[in-house]
Amino acid sequence: MRANNVRTGVTGVVVAIVLSAIPAMAHRPATHDLTPQFQTACAGVDVNELRAVEVGGIVVLRGRTADRTAAEKAGAVARSLGYARVANLIQIADVPDDARIKRMAERELAAQRGLDGTEIAVDSTNGVVRLWGKVSNELQKDMALSLVRNIDGVRSVTMALSR
């Protein structure tokens, strides 16, 4: 009886090993990076960080744009290059409201007690916020950056803050 239990246990281990190896042996479709080809073909199309990858006969497009027609043009370029199956995953981002971003940044900076005594000016263009002026120490620079970076619509922050 004991030999039969050992044999059953060994069989169970072998079955478990074989079953765990099946996903590793599964066929994964090859991927081809088409990004350079698409960046050249889409030179006039305004898509930030455009990436194109072919996976199993499907071209996957990724990137960001504020213009829906730009995303559609990138898909049309893929079809014009001979790809019938296109997954257009380009994100359509809202155009940043620079006046609102500037007001929110000024409000956040003014409300922070740790920034008392600083002279920080704010400007925003297409969601890129520029901070300039005077601070007392590096911690205040970091604090200002952190506050402004977390405002909705801010894409990036550049600073020209000095002591």
LUMBA-72861 format. One record per residue (C-alpha): residue in three letters; residue number from 1; x, y, z. Coordinates in steps of 0.5 Angstrom, whole numbers, padded with zeros to 4 digits. Layout:
BEGIN
{site "ALA", NUM, {X, Y, Z}}
...
# end
This chain:
BEGIN
{site "MET", 1, {0000, 0000, 0000}}
{site "ARG", 2, {0006, 0005, 0002}}
{site "ALA", 3, {0009, 0004, -0005}}
{site "ASN", 4, {0002, 0005, -0009}}
{site "ASN", 5, {0002, 0012, -0005}}
{site "VAL", 6, {0009, 0014, -0007}}
{site "ARG", 7, {0008, 0012, -0014}}
{site "THR", 8, {0001, 0016, -0014}}
{site "GLY", 9, {0005, 0022, -0011}}
{site "VAL", 10, {0011, 0022, -0016}}
{site "THR", 11, {0005, 0022, -0022}}
{site "GLY", 12, {0002, 0028, -0019}}
{site "VAL", 13, {0009, 0031, -0018}}
{site "VAL", 14, {0010, 0030, -0026}}
{site "VAL", 15, {0003, 0032, -0028}}
{site "ALA", 16, {0004, 0038, -0024}}
{site "ILE", 17, {0011, 0040, -0028}}
{site "VAL", 18, {0008, 0038, -0034}}
{site "LEU", 19, {0002, 0043, -0033}}
{site "SER", 20, {0006, 0048, -0031}}
{site "ALA", 21, {0011, 0048, -0037}}
{site "ILE", 22, {0005, 0048, -0042}}
{site "PRO", 23, {0004, 0056, -0042}}
{site "ALA", 24, {0012, 0057, -0042}}
{site "MET", 25, {0012, 0053, -0049}}
{site "ALA", 26, {0006, 0057, -0052}}
{site "HIS", 27, {0007, 0060, -0058}}
{site "ARG", 28, {0008, 0068, -0057}}
{site "PRO", 29, {0007, 0072, -0063}}
{site "ALA", 30, {0013, 0076, -0066}}
{site "THR", 31, {0013, 0083, -0065}}
{site "HIS", 32, {0016, 0088, -0070}}
{site "ASP", 33, {0018, 0095, -0068}}
{site "LEU", 34, {0015, 0100, -0073}}
{site "THR", 35, {0016, 0106, -0070}}
{site "PRO", 36, {0022, 0109, -0074}}
{site "GLN", 37, {0018, 0108, -0080}}
{site "PHE", 38, {0012, 0111, -0078}}
{site "GLN", 39, {0015, 0117, -0075}}
{site "THR", 40, {0018, 0118, -0082}}
{site "ALA", 41, {0011, 0117, -0085}}
{site "CYS", 42, {0007, 0121, -0080}}
{site "ALA", 43, {0012, 0127, -0080}}
{site "GLY", 44, {0006, 0132, -0081}}
{site "VAL", 45, {0002, 0129, -0076}}
{site "ASP", 46, {0002, 0132, -0069}}
{site "VAL", 47, {0002, 0126, -0064}}
{site "ASN", 48, {0007, 0126, -0058}}
{site "GLU", 49, {0011, 0120, -0057}}
{site "LEU", 50, {0008, 0116, -0063}}
{site "ARG", 51, {0010, 0109, -0062}}
{site "ALA", 52, {0008, 0103, -0067}}
{site "VAL", 53, {0009, 0096, -0066}}
{site "GLU", 54, {0006, 0090, -0070}}
{site "VAL", 55, {0004, 0084, -0066}}
{site "GLY", 56, {0001, 0078, -0070}}
{site "GLY", 57, {-0001, 0082, -0076}}
{site "ILE", 58, {-0004, 0087, -0072}}
{site "VAL", 59, {-0001, 0094, -0072}}
{site "VAL", 60, {-0001, 0098, -0065}}
{site "LEU", 61, {-0001, 0105, -0065}}
{site "ARG", 62, {0001, 0109, -0058}}
{site "GLY", 63, {0002, 0116, -0057}}
{site "ARG", 64, {-0002, 0123, -0055}}
{site "THR", 65, {-0005, 0128, -0058}}
{site "ALA", 66, {-0010, 0134, -0057}}
{site "ASP", 67, {-0013, 0133, -0064}}
{site "ARG", 68, {-0017, 0127, -0066}}
{site "THR", 69, {-0016, 0128, -0073}}
{site "ALA", 70, {-0009, 0127, -0072}}
{site "ALA", 71, {-0010, 0120, -0069}}
{site "GLU", 72, {-0014, 0118, -0075}}
{site "LYS", 73, {-0009, 0121, -0080}}
{site "ALA", 74, {-0004, 0116, -0076}}
{site "GLY", 75, {-0009, 0110, -0077}}
{site "ALA", 76, {-0010, 0112, -0084}}
{site "VAL", 77, {-0002, 0112, -0085}}
{site "ALA", 78, {-0002, 0105, -0082}}
{site "ARG", 79, {-0007, 0103, -0088}}
{site "SER", 80, {-0003, 0106, -0093}}
{site "LEU", 81, {0003, 0103, -0091}}
{site "GLY", 82, {-0001, 0096, -0093}}
{site "TYR", 83, {-0003, 0094, -0086}}
{site "ALA", 84, {-0010, 0092, -0086}}
{site "ARG", 85, {-0011, 0091, -0078}}
{site "VAL", 86, {-0010, 0097, -0074}}
{site "ALA", 87, {-0011, 0098, -0067}}
{site "ASN", 88, {-0011, 0105, -0066}}
{site "LEU", 89, {-0009, 0107, -0058}}
{site "ILE", 90, {-0007, 0114, -0059}}
{site "GLN", 91, {-0010, 0118, -0053}}
{site "ILE", 92, {-0014, 0124, -0054}}
{site "ALA", 93, {-0012, 0129, -0049}}
{site "ASP", 94, {-0016, 0135, -0047}}
{site "VAL", 95, {-0012, 0142, -0049}}
{site "PRO", 96, {-0010, 0145, -0042}}
{site "ASP", 97, {-0013, 0151, -0040}}
{site "ASP", 98, {-0007, 0155, -0038}}
{site "ALA", 99, {-0011, 0161, -0035}}
{site "ARG", 100, {-0014, 0156, -0030}}
{site "ILE", 101, {-0007, 0152, -0029}}
{site "LYS", 102, {-0004, 0159, -0027}}
{site "ARG", 103, {-0009, 0161, -0022}}
{site "MET", 104, {-0009, 0154, -0019}}
{site "ALA", 105, {-0001, 0154, -0019}}
{site "GLU", 106, {-0001, 0162, -0016}}
{site "ARG", 107, {-0007, 0160, -0011}}
{site "GLU", 108, {-0003, 0153, -0009}}
{site "LEU", 109, {0004, 0157, -0008}}
{site "ALA", 110, {0000, 0163, -0004}}
{site "ALA", 111, {-0003, 0158, 0001}}
{site "GLN", 112, {0003, 0154, 0003}}
{site "ARG", 113, {0006, 0157, 0009}}
{site "GLY", 114, {0013, 0154, 0008}}
{site "LEU", 115, {0013, 0159, 0002}}
{site "ASP", 116, {0012, 0165, 0006}}
{site "GLY", 117, {0018, 0170, 0004}}
{site "THR", 118, {0019, 0167, -0003}}
{site "GLU", 119, {0017, 0171, -0010}}
{site "ILE", 120, {0015, 0166, -0015}}
{site "ALA", 121, {0012, 0168, -0021}}
{site "VAL", 122, {0008, 0163, -0025}}
{site "ASP", 123, {0006, 0162, -0033}}
{site "SER", 124, {0003, 0156, -0037}}
{site "THR", 125, {0003, 0155, -0044}}
{site "ASN", 126, {0000, 0148, -0047}}
{site "GLY", 127, {0000, 0145, -0040}}
{site "VAL", 128, {0008, 0147, -0039}}
{site "VAL", 129, {0009, 0151, -0033}}
{site "ARG", 130, {0014, 0156, -0032}}
{site "LEU", 131, {0016, 0158, -0025}}
{site "TRP", 132, {0021, 0164, -0024}}
{site "GLY", 133, {0023, 0168, -0018}}
{site "LYS", 134, {0027, 0168, -0011}}
{site "VAL", 135, {0027, 0163, -0006}}
{site "SER", 136, {0030, 0162, 0001}}
{site "ASN", 137, {0033, 0155, 0000}}
{site "GLU", 138, {0033, 0149, -0004}}
{site "LEU", 139, {0027, 0146, 0000}}
{site "GLN", 140, {0022, 0151, -0002}}
{site "LYS", 141, {0024, 0150, -0009}}
{site "ASP", 142, {0022, 0142, -0008}}
{site "MET", 143, {0016, 0144, -0005}}
{site "ALA", 144, {0014, 0149, -0011}}
{site "LEU", 145, {0015, 0144, -0016}}
{site "SER", 146, {0011, 0139, -0012}}
{site "LEU", 147, {0005, 0143, -0011}}
{site "VAL", 148, {0005, 0145, -0018}}
{site "ARG", 149, {0006, 0139, -0021}}
{site "ASN", 150, {0000, 0136, -0018}}
{site "ILE", 151, {-0005, 0141, -0021}}
{site "ASP", 152, {-0009, 0138, -0026}}
{site "GLY", 153, {-0007, 0139, -0033}}
{site "VAL", 154, {0000, 0140, -0032}}
{site "ARG", 155, {0004, 0137, -0037}}
{site "SER", 156, {0011, 0139, -0034}}
{site "VAL", 157, {0014, 0144, -0030}}
{site "THR", 158, {0021, 0148, -0031}}
{site "MET", 159, {0024, 0152, -0026}}
{site "ALA", 160, {0028, 0159, -0026}}
{site "LEU", 161, {0028, 0160, -0018}}
{site "SER", 162, {0034, 0163, -0015}}
{site "ARG", 163, {0036, 0165, -0008}}
# end
